[in-house]
């Protein structure tokens, strides 16, 4: 039996899939080593190891890289505000953000059961 020609549904579905994948911007992964160097400026609040040194600053170690990129971009654009981050984030390039996110995401976090 010869193969059937594709149905209109199959053509539409494959077109939607192709264009939805093509429309997603690539998520350039940063360089953790470069991020570690850039994190020297972040260590006062977040620590070089990503463990917060101030009660009002969040821990960054082990966070999901895409979350960190989004959070930094939101601070940079003003979509998210914080007294300190609203000053710092606008000075970061896209590469800085990618590198910092890669560094903090690369830090392994271990959890121990409380005694």
Buried (B, 14 or more C-beta within 10 A) or exposed (E): EEEEEEEEEEEEEEEEEEEEEEEEEEEEBBBBEBBBEBBEBBEEBBBBBBBBEEEEBEBBBBBEBEEBBBBBBBBBEEEBEBEEBEEBBEEBEEBBBBBBBBBBBBBEEEEEEEE
